[in-house]
Amino acid sequence: MPHSDSVPPVKFAYWVPNVSGGLVVSTIEQRTDWSLDYNIELAQTAERAGFEYALSQIRFTAGYGAEYQHESVSFSQALLHSTTKLKVLAAILPGPWSPAVVAKQIATIDHISGGRIGINVVSGWFKDEFIAIGEPWLEHDERYRRSNEFIQALKGIWTQDDFTFKGDFYRFNHYTLSPKPVQQPHPEIFQGGSSRAARDNAASVSDWYFTNGNTPENLKKQIDDIQAKARANGHRVRIGVNAFVIARDTEEQARQVLKDIIEHAHVDAVHAFGAAAKQAGQASPEGEGNWATSGFEDLVQYNDGFRTNLIGTPQQIAERIVALKRIGVDLVLAGFLHFIEEVEYFGREVLPRVRQLEAEQAVAADVAAAHVA
Ligand SMILES: Cc1cc2nc3c(=O)[nH]c(=O)nc-3n(C[C@H](O)[C@H](O)[C@H](O)COP(=O)(O)O)c2cc1C
């Protein structure tokens, strides 16, 4: 069944640049900064521009550049203090974090922020990072089995008193968290990847599935697979897709920016990232994980964001976003070259066109429904 045009408006999130080096592994100028001051201005610009979510990143070590990295939970909290509407998603890596600590931390931040914190549970892809911080490195599907228990435990702690859980990774005995979070039933839990294990987790426990950039055809395959399983599980999951947005007044200008980014790719860093990421992508038993098929140009944007092709004029981009919505995408996670100025341009030029197209399609759907009746 196609995604109905009467579903809620597509939502927008942006990547918080809380690690250095911008969102592309390229020596091209990126007017983007990982400092708190820059990020506060960006968050305030984004909420004015119509972005609903901001997604922070968690890195314990550099992997592809990203030499400096601010920690995700504390950085998210700082952004919440400086905004009023934006929901901020803190990236959480099971292993270093236990569900007991996360449940407590996030419940507190939920109170402080008036119910605006969420989390993105990342299952880990970077072996050297785990080795560096002395965390055991589990094989691919075990990492997801742990994330599944992690999410079950969080939901239990956040929603139940006297919570008991006997898993292979986590154990709780008659635990009651007080106070519970403000958001009901609990702060939103995002989780993602591309592999079968990532999709299966989404179809059973996550509120949201995040995935790397991809073509509409490949995204549709993933979404159909997840939603069929979610229906069988009696579970509801929504879908967020990464895209590196290059919106310019003309298509030629936008394509030229992409060309420049790739021409200035930091070749050694892209190869180093590619080696680590490919190992992660192909490590899933079925070989469908993130980056399993990514080429050099894809890897210059470290979550395959060029593949989604939100590159062109505001009208072209708006049309492609509405096309993504029709295959079941609920949220576009956007990265930009020059964050503040491009977030502002996106809010002014792209977002109203998306809303216009959504309104036109809703009217068309109503007319069609009236004919059938
Ligand atoms: C939108 C998005 C954001 C992610 N953020 C992080 C992050 O901040 N830190 C991290 O270590 N991994 C992050 N990941 C990586 C995933 O958690 C996962 O390890 C990776 O996608 C490999 O998954 P797969 O092998 O199941 O496809 C992110 C992935 C996606 C799609």
PDBQT file of the ligand as one rigid body, heavy atoms in Angstrom, charges set to zero:
ROOT
HETATM    1  C1  LIG A 401      21.453   8.326  10.882  1.00  0.00    +0.000 C 
HETATM    2  C2  LIG A 401      22.529   7.519  11.505  1.00  0.00    +0.000 A 
HETATM    3  C3  LIG A 401      23.274   8.052  12.559  1.00  0.00    +0.000 A 
HETATM    4  C4  LIG A 401      24.310   7.325  13.137  1.00  0.00    +0.000 A 
HETATM    5  N1  LIG A 401      25.045   7.896  14.132  1.00  0.00    +0.000 NA
HETATM    6  C5  LIG A 401      26.093   7.227  14.660  1.00  0.00    +0.000 A 
HETATM    7  C6  LIG A 401      26.910   7.819  15.670  1.00  0.00    +0.000 A 
HETATM    8  O1  LIG A 401      26.701   8.951  16.085  1.00  0.00    +0.000 OA
HETATM    9  N2  LIG A 401      27.932   7.081  16.153  1.00  0.00    +0.000 N 
HETATM   10  C7  LIG A 401      28.220   5.810  15.727  1.00  0.00    +0.000 A 
HETATM   11  O2  LIG A 401      29.157   5.197  16.208  1.00  0.00    +0.000 OA
HETATM   12  N3  LIG A 401      27.451   5.221  14.771  1.00  0.00    +0.000 NA
HETATM   13  C8  LIG A 401      26.404   5.892  14.231  1.00  0.00    +0.000 A 
HETATM   14  N4  LIG A 401      25.635   5.302  13.260  1.00  0.00    +0.000 N 
HETATM   15  C9  LIG A 401      25.973   3.923  12.834  1.00  0.00    +0.000 C 
HETATM   16  C10 LIG A 401      24.925   2.878  13.171  1.00  0.00    +0.000 C 
HETATM   17  O3  LIG A 401      24.554   2.849  14.509  1.00  0.00    +0.000 OA
HETATM   18  C11 LIG A 401      25.369   1.478  12.760  1.00  0.00    +0.000 C 
HETATM   19  O4  LIG A 401      26.438   1.049  13.556  1.00  0.00    +0.000 OA
HETATM   20  C12 LIG A 401      25.839   1.464  11.331  1.00  0.00    +0.000 C 
HETATM   21  O5  LIG A 401      24.864   2.102  10.562  1.00  0.00    +0.000 OA
HETATM   22  C13 LIG A 401      26.063   0.042  10.774  1.00  0.00    +0.000 C 
HETATM   23  O6  LIG A 401      24.886  -0.627  10.776  1.00  0.00    +0.000 OA
HETATM   24  P1  LIG A 401      24.548  -1.906   9.917  1.00  0.00    +0.000 P 
HETATM   25  O7  LIG A 401      25.772  -2.730   9.824  1.00  0.00    +0.000 OA
HETATM   26  O8  LIG A 401      23.493  -2.574  10.730  1.00  0.00    +0.000 OA
HETATM   27  O9  LIG A 401      24.002  -1.443   8.622  1.00  0.00    +0.000 OA
HETATM   28  C14 LIG A 401      24.594   6.021  12.667  1.00  0.00    +0.000 A 
HETATM   29  C15 LIG A 401      23.845   5.489  11.617  1.00  0.00    +0.000 A 
HETATM   30  C16 LIG A 401      22.826   6.217  11.034  1.00  0.00    +0.000 A 
HETATM   31  C17 LIG A 401      22.053   5.616   9.892  1.00  0.00    +0.000 C 
ENDROOT
TORSDOF 0
